[in-house]
Amino acid sequence: MTATPAPTDLLLRDLQERPWAAYAACRRADPDLFFPGPEGTPDAAVRICRGCPVLAECRDWALGTKVRYGVWGAMTERERRRTLRKSA
């Protein structure tokens, strides 16, 4: 049986994959804002993203890895899907 990594291990792994995330405006925001669900609105998350110093890096990462859920780089799931279809 494999043990679940400690939260600090997950954070370190995340920062190795996405070092720019250490500078993200969302790093101290409520994660629920970025995953609003079917009844929620992404507006607050998009506002946070638009003022972020690593917005381009985040958006490029989300598009490049085809992240399916949440607001990333000021783009909703639908906006990312549309962008990926146009570039295909």
C-alpha positions in Angstrom: 0.0 0.0 0.0 1.3 3.4 -0.9 1.2 6.2 1.6 -0.5 9.5 0.7 2.2 12.2 0.4 2.3 14.8 3.1 0.8 18.2 2.0 4.3 19.8 2.0 5.5 17.1 -0.4 2.6 17.9 -2.7 3.4 21.6 -2.5 7.0 21.0 -3.4 6.1 18.7 -6.3 3.7 21.3 -7.5 6.3 24.1 -7.4 8.8 21.9 -9.3 6.2 21.4 -12.1 5.0 25.0 -12.0 7.6 27.3 -10.4 5.7 30.4 -11.5 2.8 29.4 -9.2 4.8 30.8 -6.2 4.1 34.2 -7.6 0.5 33.7 -8.5 -2.1 36.1 -7.2 -4.4 33.2 -6.4 -2.0 31.4 -4.0 -3.7 32.8 -0.9 -7.2 33.0 -2.4 -10.1 30.7 -1.6 -9.8 27.7 -4.0 -13.6 27.5 -4.2 -13.5 30.7 -6.2 -11.6 29.0 -9.0 -13.9 25.9 -9.0 -17.4 27.6 -8.7 -19.5 24.6 -9.9 -22.6 24.7 -12.1 -24.5 27.2 -10.0 -21.5 29.5 -9.3 -19.9 32.3 -11.2 -16.2 32.6 -12.1 -16.2 36.4 -12.0 -14.2 36.7 -8.7 -11.5 34.3 -9.9 -11.2 36.0 -13.3 -10.7 39.3 -11.5 -8.0 37.9 -9.4 -6.3 36.4 -12.5 -6.4 39.6 -14.5 -4.2 41.3 -11.8 -1.8 38.4 -11.6 1.9 38.8 -12.5 2.0 35.2 -13.9 -1.2 35.2 -15.9 0.4 34.3 -19.2 2.4 31.4 -17.7 -0.7 30.1 -16.0 -2.8 30.3 -19.1 -0.1 28.7 -21.3 0.2 25.9 -18.7 -3.6 25.3 -18.6 -3.9 25.2 -22.3 -0.8 23.1 -22.8 -1.8 20.5 -20.3 -5.5 20.7 -21.2 -6.7 21.3 -17.7 -10.4 20.4 -17.7 -11.7 22.1 -14.6 -11.6 25.5 -12.9 -10.4 29.0 -13.8 -6.8 29.2 -14.9 -5.1 32.2 -16.5 -8.4 34.1 -16.3 -10.0 31.6 -18.6 -13.0 29.4 -17.7 -13.3 25.8 -18.8 -15.5 26.7 -21.7 -13.1 29.5 -22.9 -10.2 27.1 -22.8 -12.0 24.4 -24.8 -13.0 27.0 -27.4 -9.4 28.3 -27.7 -8.1 24.7 -28.1 -10.6 23.9 -30.8 -9.7 27.1 -32.7 -6.0 26.2 -32.6 -6.5 22.6 -33.7 
